């Protein structure tokens, strides 16, 4: 395989099976596309703008050895596709678990939310001078507060189950990205604590990416039901 296609192949591989299984009769994930795609677009625009800014500031960068060389602004095409493939796959996991796991196995999600909120706030205070840590933890903190107190999201238990399961493929994907490396991080802008080769902040990044998409999709579904 030409190494310049490595990131592109990784994008395709991450979404290939969820896309193929979207037509499973029991889950029928394709029926949710009309809610999912607008949610992914809104969430994706936010994260891509964040990505553009952080790339320009040198918070992270991309190894030209593993990308095709096609850029959108200062981002490789593959990085933009990441915000299509990964959210799609993670929300697919969320919906599959909703169908096949009949009960809320988390049961009491409030302690989990409280711990993450407190941890995110603490990281913002302690690492106020680390751009990636501050922004990542700050977004996670605000998003969870919004979901819990303003939006009053009812499915936190099922969300956390999907999040914990999604962490497995997410960390595998990010592990490849950071091990080769395809994506390089400036440790002056993060805590410099790694899960193998992955910045530990990416655990919160995954949560924010999934939760923002699920909340928007849920909003569009509810609005349609009210029409």
C-alpha positions in Angstrom: 0.0 0.0 0.0 1.3 3.5 -0.9 2.1 5.1 2.4 0.5 8.4 1.2 -2.9 6.7 1.4 -2.5 5.4 5.0 -4.7 8.0 6.7 -7.3 7.7 3.9 -7.4 3.9 4.2 -7.8 4.3 8.0 -10.8 6.6 7.5 -12.4 4.2 5.2 -11.7 1.2 7.4 -13.2 3.0 10.4 -16.6 3.5 8.7 -16.7 0.5 6.3 -18.5 -2.0 8.6 -20.9 0.5 10.2 -21.9 1.7 6.8 -22.4 -1.8 5.5 -24.4 -2.8 8.5 -26.6 0.3 8.4 -29.2 -1.6 6.5 -29.6 -4.3 9.1 -33.4 -4.8 9.5 -33.4 -4.7 13.2 -31.3 -1.5 13.6 -32.2 0.1 10.3 -29.7 2.8 10.9 -30.2 4.3 7.5 -33.6 5.5 8.6 -31.8 7.9 11.0 -29.6 9.5 8.4 -32.0 12.4 7.9 -31.3 13.3 11.6 -27.8 12.1 11.8 -26.3 13.9 8.8 -27.4 17.4 9.8 -26.1 16.7 13.3 -22.8 15.5 11.9 -22.6 18.6 9.7 -23.1 21.1 12.6 -20.8 19.2 15.0 -18.3 18.6 12.2 -18.1 22.3 11.3 -17.3 23.2 14.9 -14.6 20.6 15.3 -13.1 21.3 11.8 -12.8 25.0 12.7 -11.2 24.1 15.9 -8.8 21.8 14.0 -7.9 24.5 11.5 -7.1 26.9 14.3 -5.0 24.5 16.3 -3.1 23.4 13.2 -2.3 27.0 12.4 -1.1 27.5 16.0 1.1 24.4 15.9 -0.9 22.5 18.6 -0.7 19.5 16.3 0.4 18.8 12.8 0.3 16.1 10.1 3.1 13.9 8.7 3.1 14.4 4.8 4.5 10.9 4.5 1.0 9.4 5.2 -1.4 11.7 3.5 -2.4 12.3 -0.1 -1.4 15.9 -0.1 -4.9 17.2 -0.8 -5.7 20.1 1.6 -8.9 21.9 2.6 -7.6 25.2 4.1 -4.6 23.9 6.2 -6.1 20.5 6.9 -5.5 17.3 4.9 -8.6 15.9 3.2 -8.3 12.8 5.4 -8.6 14.9 8.6 -11.8 16.4 7.3 -13.1 12.9 6.5 -12.2 11.9 10.0 -15.1 14.0 11.2 -17.5 12.1 9.0 -16.3 8.6 9.5 -15.6 8.6 13.2 -18.9 10.2 14.4 -20.9 8.0 12.0 -19.3 4.9 13.4 -19.7 6.0 17.1 -23.3 6.9 16.7 -23.9 3.6 14.9 -22.5 1.9 18.0 -24.9 4.0 20.1 -27.9 3.0 18.1 -27.0 -0.7 17.9 -26.6 -0.9 21.7 -30.0 0.9 22.1 -31.6 -1.9 20.0 -29.7 -5.0 21.2 -29.2 -4.1 24.9 -32.7 -4.0 26.2 -32.0 -2.3 29.6 -29.9 0.6 30.7 -26.9 -1.4 32.2 -25.3 1.8 33.5 -28.4 2.5 35.6 -27.2 5.6 37.5 -25.2 7.8 35.1 -25.2 11.0 37.3 -22.1 10.0 39.3 -20.2 9.5 36.0 -21.3 12.9 34.7 -20.4 14.6 38.0 -16.9 13.0 38.0 -16.3 14.0 34.4 -17.5 17.6 35.0 -15.4 18.0 38.1 -12.3 16.5 36.4 -12.8 18.7 33.3 -13.1 21.8 35.5 -10.0 20.8 37.5 -8.0 20.3 34.2 -9.1 23.8 33.0 -7.8 25.3 36.2 -4.6 23.3 36.6 -3.6 23.4 32.9 -4.9 26.8 32.0 -1.7 27.4 30.0 -1.9 24.3 27.9 -4.1 25.1 24.9 -5.2 21.6 23.9 -6.0 20.6 27.5 -7.8 23.8 28.4 -10.0 23.9 25.3 -10.7 20.1 25.3 -11.6 20.0 29.0 -13.5 23.3 28.7 -15.7 22.1 25.9 -16.4 18.8 27.6 -17.3 20.6 30.8 -19.7 23.1 29.1 -21.2 20.4 26.9 -22.0 18.1 29.8 -23.5 21.0 31.9 -25.6 21.9 28.9 -26.8 18.4 28.3 -27.6 17.8 32.0 -29.0 21.1 33.1 -30.4 22.9 30.1 -31.2 20.2 27.5 -32.0 17.7 30.2 -30.8 14.7 28.2 -32.6 11.6 29.3 -30.4 8.9 27.9 -27.1 9.5 29.7 -26.9 5.9 30.8 -27.2 4.5 27.3 -24.9 7.3 26.0 -22.1 6.3 28.5 -22.4 2.7 27.5 -21.9 3.6 23.9 -19.1 6.0 24.8 -17.2 3.3 26.7 -17.6 0.8 23.9 -16.7 3.5 21.3 -13.5 4.2 23.1 -12.1 0.9 22.0 -12.2 1.5 18.2 -11.5 5.3 18.8 -8.3 4.6 20.7 -7.2 1.9 18.2 -7.7 4.5 15.4 -5.9 7.2 17.3 -3.3 4.8 18.4 -2.4 4.2 14.7 -2.6 7.9 14.0 -0.1 8.8 16.8 2.1 5.7 16.6 3.3 6.0 13.0 2.8 9.0 13.5 0.3 10.5 11.1 -0.8 13.2 13.6 2.0 14.8 15.6 1.2 16.7 18.9 3.1 19.5 20.5 3.5 18.4 24.1 4.0 22.0 25.1 0.2 22.5 24.5 -1.0 19.4 26.4 -0.4 17.5 29.6 2.3 15.3 27.9 0.6 12.2 29.4 0.0 9.4 27.0 -2.1 6.3 26.7 0.5 4.4 24.8 1.1 7.1 22.1 -2.3 8.9 22.5 -2.6 12.2 24.4 -4.9 11.4 27.4 -7.0 14.4 26.5 -8.3 12.5 23.5 -10.6 10.5 25.9 -12.5 13.8 26.6 -12.3 14.7 22.9 -14.1 11.4 22.0 -16.8 12.2 24.5 -17.4 15.7 23.2 -17.5 14.5 19.6 -20.0 11.7 20.3 -22.2 13.7 22.8 -22.5 16.7 20.5 -23.6 14.6 17.6 -26.0 12.5 19.7 -27.6 15.6 21.3 -28.1 17.2 17.9 -29.5 14.1 16.4 -31.8 13.6 19.3 -32.9 17.3 18.9 -33.8 16.8 15.3 -35.7 13.6 16.0 -37.7 15.2 18.7 -38.5 18.2 16.6 -39.7 16.0 13.8 -41.9 14.0 16.3 -43.5 17.3 17.4 -44.4 18.4 13.9 
